């Protein structure tokens, strides 16, 4: 469908979450190498040690990304007086504004799609 396209697959270029990447042979080789290095670092690292021997270059970027993600919102509950009188649903549905806020959170879909 996108073979002749100069910019690559349209789905990768237009993904709103930027979660898709083109995985060519070089990318897969690099991923395999990173996994082998990570495994080797874990094998030589005693589990009791607090600081790892091998540092991961992208660990700080992921921590920053997670810190910028807004916290998960919880739906409103019925009051305790009302809840204790029945066994029906106690959580109220999200309002349109709450639903928009939750939808705006980054879910990092597709992050582990080639594991």
Beta strands, then each sheet from edge to edge (+ up, - down):
end
